[in-house]
């Protein structure tokens, strides 16, 4: 299913829309980017998302790091972005074509207006990074493409999120908010998945999801996010978690993704249907474990039935006790024996 359709139909779709966030884990090589696409598809992701930027447009040379420098030793944002900013319009067009061929949705987060312009021809929705949640002119620029917007809320307070929602609301774009913690990696105990419910409470008319930066582990974090109602789930994705630097060390791989789907398939079996009704397997219980009106003592023919004449016992094959007032005051048409289940033919 495509993301634009998911925005319309998500209430009827039990599974989340999963975005494999490849970011720039392609290391600047088209062959590796295509491998990421192949493996995201194999893992079952609905979409794969890249990041499109030029270092000189996103960060000054004085921008300090905000990641774990024991894993990614680059100390400057500019220097890190410069390592991976070789892809541009031509490369993303090639990757979009490859995604179409592979049958997985192509997405890429733009970080400047030029990339937003050419990505608009390649995508049905825009993802806006947490880092741009206060970037009003850029958010409004993207809104003018009139496509659904997925906005991560990492490192934001409620007031900042409301501001962004209001800016987007003026353009009437469909909107999804992804709870996110902007730490790389995020410790499990800092994931604060309860904020998924907080977003649902504050923004009941919006599609709420989760963008994860924890280590993949056994994928319990994503499983929990799903159980808390995250409809769109995004997690960094790699072909090799052992590679040093950048996003590889906290990303999931195709096997993690398969593990996640196995977990939610299991949970969906436990959750079952949401429409309230009894199950076919409960039919015998409805019949034999419920109660019927029963004669508490022998009721002679012609007697007006009184409350003390009847009680209620199993099985439920006779008149339900909820109709007791319909029986009291009626005249017995036969001798009703003590402990006999009363039926309509026994009174008038």
RAQUIBEL-V830373 format. One record per backbone hydrogen bond with DSSP energy under -0.5 kcal/mol. CO is the residue of the C=O (numbers start at 1). NH is the residue of the N-H. If there is no record, write none. Layout:
CO;NH, CO;NH
//
This chain:
2;6, 3;7, 4;8, 5;9, 6;10, 9;12, 10;13, 12;14, 16;18, 17;19, 17;233, 18;20, 18;46, 18;47, 19;21, 19;235, 20;22, 20;49, 21;237, 22;25, 23;51, 24;27, 26;29, 29;33, 30;34, 31;35, 32;36, 33;37, 34;38, 35;39, 36;40, 37;41, 38;42, 39;43, 40;44, 40;45, 41;44, 46;105, 47;20, 48;107, 49;22, 49;23, 50;109, 51;53, 52;111, 54;57, 54;58, 55;58, 55;59, 60;63, 60;78, 63;77, 67;69, 68;71, 68;72, 71;73, 71;245, 75;65, 76;80, 77;81, 78;82, 79;83, 80;83, 80;84, 81;84, 82;85, 88;92, 89;93, 90;94, 91;95, 92;96, 93;97, 94;98, 95;99, 96;100, 97;101, 98;102, 99;103, 99;104, 105;48, 107;50, 108;110, 109;52, 112;116, 113;117, 114;118, 115;119, 116;120, 118;121, 119;122, 119;123, 124;148, 126;128, 126;150, 127;129, 128;152, 129;132, 130;133, 132;135, 134;136, 135;138, 135;139, 136;140, 137;141, 138;142, 139;143, 140;144, 142;145, 143;146, 148;126, 149;151, 149;176, 150;128, 150;152, 151;178, 153;156, 157;161, 158;162, 159;163, 160;164, 161;165, 162;166, 163;167, 164;168, 165;169, 166;170, 168;171, 168;172, 168;173, 169;172, 174;149, 175;207, 176;151, 177;179, 177;209, 178;153, 179;211, 180;155, 180;182, 181;183, 183;185, 184;68, 186;215, 187;190, 188;191, 192;195, 193;196, 193;197, 194;197, 194;198, 195;199, 196;200, 197;201, 198;202, 199;203, 201;204, 203;206, 206;208, 207;177, 208;231, 209;179, 210;212, 210;234, 211;181, 212;236, 213;185, 213;186, 216;219, 219;223, 220;224, 221;225, 222;226, 223;227, 224;228, 225;230, 226;229, 231;17, 232;210, 233;19, 234;212, 235;21, 236;252, 240;243, 245;248, 247;250, 248;251, 252;238, 253;257, 254;258, 255;259, 256;260, 257;261, 258;262, 259;263, 260;264, 261;265, 262;266, 263;267, 264;268, 265;269, 266;270, 267;271, 268;272, 275;277, 279;282, 280;283, 282;286, 283;287, 284;288, 285;289, 287;316, 290;315, 292;313, 293;342, 294;311, 295;339, 298;300, 299;336, 300;303, 303;305, 303;332, 305;329, 306;309, 307;310, 309;296, 309;297, 311;294, 313;292, 319;293, 320;323, 321;324, 323;326, 323;327, 324;327, 324;328, 327;330, 330;305, 331;348, 332;302, 334;336, 335;337, 336;299, 337;340, 340;295, 342;319, 343;346, 344;347, 346;333, 346;334
//
